[in-house]
């Protein structure tokens, strides 16, 4: 079955960067887009960007342009989302999703001094 | 920010039918598929409906989706206590070149 397993929780200081991984299994990794979505505590879902794992092409929400980078390693069926210049408002659970149908378990990123 | 508008809350008694609306525009719902998710506290969103009205295997047929013009709806029939959750709609937006999500609806079973 399709599974997306994300890396563990992170605590970062303001100004730092965080890189979250998303390991896919149960399907051909390069055949489906990967999307990244975040959710602050008590808030709604916010789309951050997507990647075509086959070509490596990406697209980002304007809000995150210049701060987010989505990459992949096809040899290990893993996608990555790196967010830089972190601020307290970036404290949230970050999800990867195959297209927008199958979701990872989420990774809590806490930004605190 | 959310581009799709949902009512903040909905409620019903066990066995009743509850409908949640999702209002968008011609650049998202009007031209692209709508997805619906159920999110229980502390868990990842779970896909309930894809491509406007299709149910993934394992999702009860009590859940149904529809779309008309620039709006979509999720109906829950035979409401059960375990349906208490937050529900979100989503669609690709051609103008933004990205997915947009609804504001979310909290369903309460009275």
Interface residues (C-beta under 8 A of the other chain):
Chain A: X35 X37 X44 X45 X46 X47 X49 X50 X59 X60 X61 X62 X95 X100 X101 X102 X103 X104 X105 X106
Chain B: X2 X35 X37 X44 X45 X46 X47 X50 X56 X88 X90 X96 X97 X98 X99 X100 X101 X102 X103 X104
